[in-house]
Amino acid sequence: MIQFFQAIGAVLLTVVLVQVLKQGSPGIGGLLSLLTCVLVLLIALHYFRPLADFISTLERMTHLDSGLLKMLFKVVGIAIIAEMAEMICADSGNQAMGKALQLLASTVILCLAVPMMTDFLELVEGILKGL
């Protein structure tokens, strides 16, 4: 949990530094901002480990298909990365590019979800045939 608070402190410090650097060296400020975003993303990834362990245990206990769980992690990862990229684009004044990235991420997520939706439809079909 300490890493969480350290990340918040680093982000707030970076915001102040970027504001100061904007007047003299906007390029360095942008680079510092990008580096801080990468640092925060790495810290966020660290917190996914316990969740991955829990899902692995759940998978063993319930005999769920591991492919579906892996796909779920991919979807969450894509969503988080796309959100961060959109924020970086918006901060740099390029909202249109950020929205384009979000559209791309949504499309990729929908493509990844097709097998899960197919499995769900087959499950519903099997239940309805059993009635």
CORCORSUL-V768929 format. One record per residue. RES is the residue in one small letter. SS is DSSP state (A for helix, B for strand, O for the rest). BURIAL is b if it has 9 or more other C-alpha atoms within 8 Angstrom, else e. Layout:
res->[RES & RES]
ss->[SS & SS]
burial->[BURIAL & BURIAL]
//
This chain:
res->[m & i & q & f & f & q & a & i & g & a & v & l & l & t & v & v & l & v & q & v & l & k & q & g & s & p & g & i & g & g & l & l & s & l & l & t & c & v & l & v & l & l & i & a & l & h & y & f & r & p & l & a & d & f & i & s & t & l & e & r & m & t & h & l & d & s & g & l & l & k & m & l & f & k & v & v & g & i & a & i & i & a & e & m & a & e & m & i & c & a & d & s & g & n & q & a & m & g & k & a & l & q & l & l & a & s & t & v & i & l & c & l & a & v & p & m & m & t & d & f & l & e & l & v & e & g & i & l & k & g & l]
ss->[O & A & A & A & A & A & A & A & A & A & A & A & A & A & A & A & A & A & A & A & A & A & A & A & O & A & A & A & A & A & A & A & A & A & A & A & A & A & A & A & A & A & A & A & A & A & O & A & A & A & A & A & A & A & A & A & A & A & A & A & A & A & O & O & O & A & A & A & A & A & A & A & A & A & A & A & A & A & A & A & A & A & A & A & A & A & A & A & A & A & A & O & O & O & A & A & A & A & A & A & A & A & A & A & A & A & A & A & A & A & A & A & A & A & A & A & A & A & A & A & A & A & A & A & A & A & A & A & A & A & O]
burial->[e & e & e & e & e & e & b & e & e & b & b & e & e & b & b & e & b & b & b & e & b & b & e & e & e & b & e & e & b & b & e & b & b & b & e & b & b & e & b & b & e & e & b & e & e & e & e & e & e & e & e & e & e & e & b & e & e & b & b & e & e & e & e & e & e & e & e & b & b & e & b & e & e & e & b & e & e & b & b & e & e & b & b & b & b & b & b & b & b & b & e & e & e & b & b & e & b & b & b & e & b & b & e & e & b & b & e & e & b & e & e & b & b & e & e & b & e & e & e & e & e & e & e & e & e & e & e & e & e & e & e]
//
